[in-house]
Amino acid sequence: MRLGSFDFRPALWPTVATLLLLPLLTGLGIWQLERASWKQQLVDMHEGRGRLSPIAFDTVGDNDELQYRRVFARGYYDMKHQLLLDNRTYNGHAGYHVLTPLQLADSGKVVLVNRGWVPVGSSRAVLPEIPGTRGEVLVDAIIKQPPEKFFRLGEADEQNAGWPKVVQQLQLDSLGQMLGVKLEPLILLLDKQDEFGFIRDWKPVYGVTPDKHRAYAVQWFTLAAVLLMIYVGVNSRRIPKDQ
């Protein structure tokens, strides 16, 4: 095949390798763009709903518009029965998220409040101190609806006898049985200014940001383009001018 002043004659093995690698590299680039789009939607939702006026938690219904919605709730913490969500990191350090049941003053409903991150103690056998208050509190928080796949717990929880209990994941039905109450199907992320919390650096996206996903996509597409150029270059020969 003649391409301008070059004769393009693809060899078997370079062709096979290119046909295998090119769709793979292109597919990885598309996948990164899809991840970037999904995470950008979360960021936009977090920012948009964060600008809305807070509403009373007792007035929220069961709908898809609650994620990242700011709410306030008045009630009492159950300081005797707290949970430590394991394998939470902050700035590269291992620790827990402190989950404290809050019984609402008006309705008696119980919802878990994530009061933030605390570091692991000197050893796994020594659980951290998690102080709070037994008086009535007015909680300012944002709603977090964990993905369903994040809930599934299996038999992974540590069966430590006392309280607080260390848990590996959030399976709200199982945690409710452990606490002896019916939990609301939501988590409240405590506001950063609340005096009864710990380290709270709430973000809609952890780990790889949308911009990083886009950068990774550019890298994969660039590799695909380089592969294609190498394939054409390896299989092309300049045609002498006298031919």
C-alpha positions in Angstrom: 0.0 0.0 0.0 1.4 3.3 -1.0 1.1 6.2 1.4 2.5 9.3 -0.4 6.3 8.6 -0.7 6.2 5.6 1.5 5.3 2.0 0.9 3.3 0.6 3.8 3.5 -3.2 4.1 2.4 -4.4 7.6 4.1 -7.5 8.9 2.2 -10.2 10.8 3.5 -9.9 14.4 3.5 -6.1 14.6 0.0 -6.1 13.3 -1.2 -8.7 15.8 0.5 -6.9 18.7 -1.1 -3.6 17.6 -4.5 -5.1 17.2 -4.3 -6.4 20.7 -2.8 -3.4 22.4 -4.5 -0.5 20.7 -8.1 -1.4 21.8 -6.7 -2.0 25.3 -5.0 1.4 25.6 -8.0 3.2 24.1 -10.4 1.3 26.4 -8.4 2.3 29.4 -8.5 5.9 28.4 -12.3 5.8 27.9 -12.7 4.1 31.3 -10.7 6.9 33.0 -12.9 9.5 31.3 -16.0 7.7 32.6 -14.5 7.6 36.2 -13.7 11.3 35.9 -17.3 12.1 34.8 -18.8 10.1 37.7 -16.6 11.7 40.3 -17.2 15.2 38.9 -20.9 14.6 39.3 -20.3 13.8 43.0 -18.2 16.9 43.5 -20.8 19.1 41.8 -23.6 17.5 43.9 -21.6 18.1 47.1 -21.0 21.7 46.3 -24.5 22.4 45.0 -26.4 20.8 47.9 -24.0 22.2 50.4 -25.2 25.7 49.5 -28.8 24.9 50.3 -30.3 25.9 53.6 -30.2 23.2 56.3 -33.4 21.3 57.0 -34.6 19.4 60.1 -33.6 15.7 60.0 -37.0 14.6 61.1 -38.5 16.2 58.0 -36.4 14.3 55.4 -38.1 11.6 53.5 -36.8 8.6 51.6 -35.6 9.9 48.2 -32.6 10.3 46.1 -32.1 14.0 46.8 -30.7 13.6 50.3 -27.1 12.8 49.5 -24.8 15.6 50.8 -27.9 17.6 52.1 -27.2 19.6 55.2 -29.4 18.9 58.1 -29.7 19.6 61.8 -30.9 17.2 64.5 -31.5 17.6 68.2 -31.0 14.6 70.4 -28.8 12.6 72.8 -25.6 10.6 72.0 -25.4 7.0 73.3 -21.9 7.3 74.6 -22.0 3.7 76.0 -22.5 2.0 72.6 -20.1 3.5 70.1 -18.6 1.9 67.0 -15.1 2.3 65.5 -15.1 1.9 61.7 -11.7 0.3 61.0 -9.2 0.9 58.2 -9.8 4.6 57.9 -6.7 6.6 57.0 -5.8 10.3 57.4 -2.6 11.8 55.9 -1.3 8.3 55.6 -1.9 7.3 59.2 -4.2 4.4 60.2 -7.2 5.0 62.4 -10.9 4.7 62.9 -14.0 6.7 62.2 -16.1 7.2 65.4 -19.7 6.3 64.8 -22.0 7.3 67.7 -25.7 6.6 67.8 -27.9 9.7 68.2 -31.4 9.3 69.5 -33.6 12.1 68.2 -35.3 14.1 70.9 -38.7 14.5 69.2 -39.2 11.2 67.3 -37.0 8.8 69.2 -35.4 7.6 66.0 -31.8 6.6 66.0 -29.2 7.6 63.4 -25.4 7.0 63.4 -23.3 10.1 63.5 -19.8 9.9 62.1 -17.9 12.2 64.5 -14.6 12.0 62.6 -11.3 10.2 62.5 -9.1 9.1 65.5 -5.7 7.4 65.2 -5.0 3.9 66.2 -3.5 3.6 69.7 -0.2 2.1 70.6 -1.5 -1.3 69.5 -4.7 -2.8 68.1 -5.5 -4.2 71.5 -5.7 -0.7 73.0 -8.7 1.2 71.7 -8.6 5.0 71.6 -10.5 7.3 74.0 -13.6 8.7 72.4 -15.1 11.4 74.7 -18.3 13.2 74.0 -21.3 14.5 76.0 -24.4 12.9 77.6 -26.4 16.1 77.4 -28.7 17.2 74.7 -26.9 18.3 71.5 -27.9 20.1 68.3 -26.1 18.3 65.5 -25.2 20.1 62.3 -24.3 17.5 59.7 -24.5 16.4 56.1 -26.2 13.3 55.0 -24.2 10.4 53.6 -25.9 7.6 51.8 -23.2 4.8 51.4 -23.3 2.8 48.2 -25.1 -0.6 48.7 -22.0 -2.5 47.9 -20.2 -0.7 50.7 -22.8 -2.0 53.2 -22.2 -5.7 52.8 -20.5 -7.0 55.8 -20.5 -10.8 55.8 -18.8 -12.0 58.9 -15.9 -9.5 58.8 -16.6 -7.7 62.1 -14.3 -8.3 65.0 -16.2 -9.8 67.9 -14.7 -7.8 70.7 -16.8 -8.2 73.8 -16.9 -4.7 75.2 -17.6 -1.2 73.9 -16.7 0.5 71.7 -16.8 -2.2 69.1 -14.6 -2.3 66.1 -16.4 -2.9 62.8 -15.0 -3.3 59.3 -17.8 -2.0 57.2 -21.2 -0.4 57.5 -24.0 -2.9 57.3 -26.7 -0.9 58.9 -29.1 -3.7 59.6 -26.4 -5.8 61.3 -25.1 -2.8 63.3 -28.7 -2.0 64.4 -29.0 -5.6 65.7 -25.7 -5.1 67.5 -26.9 -1.9 69.1 -30.4 -3.2 69.8 -32.1 -0.5 67.8 -33.4 0.2 64.3 -31.1 2.6 62.6 -32.1 5.1 60.0 -30.7 4.2 56.6 -28.3 7.1 56.6 -25.1 8.3 58.1 -24.7 11.9 59.4 -21.2 13.4 58.8 -20.7 15.8 61.7 -19.9 19.4 60.9 -16.3 20.5 61.2 -17.1 23.2 63.8 -18.9 20.9 66.2 -17.1 20.7 69.5 -17.9 17.0 70.1 -16.1 15.7 67.0 -12.6 14.6 66.0 -10.7 15.1 62.7 -13.3 15.7 60.0 -12.0 16.3 56.5 -15.1 15.3 54.6 -14.8 15.1 50.8 -17.2 13.8 48.1 -14.2 12.1 46.4 -11.3 10.4 48.1 -8.1 9.2 46.4 -8.0 9.9 42.7 -9.7 13.2 41.8 -11.6 13.9 38.5 -8.6 15.9 37.2 -6.2 13.0 37.9 -8.6 10.6 36.0 -8.5 13.0 33.1 -4.7 13.1 33.2 -4.6 9.3 33.2 -6.9 9.2 30.2 -4.6 11.6 28.3 -1.7 9.3 29.1 -3.5 6.2 27.8 -4.7 7.9 24.6 -1.1 9.3 24.1 0.3 5.7 24.4 -2.3 4.5 21.9 -1.3 7.3 19.5 2.4 6.5 20.0 1.8 2.8 19.4 0.0 3.6 16.2 2.8 5.8 14.9 5.4 3.2 15.8 3.3 0.5 13.9 3.1 2.7 10.8 6.8 3.6 11.0 8.1 0.1 11.5 6.0 -1.2 8.6 6.8 1.7 6.1 9.7 2.1 3.7 10.4 5.3 1.7 10.0 4.8 -2.0 13.1 5.8 -4.0 12.5 8.9 -6.1 13.3 7.0 -9.3 10.3 4.6 -8.8 
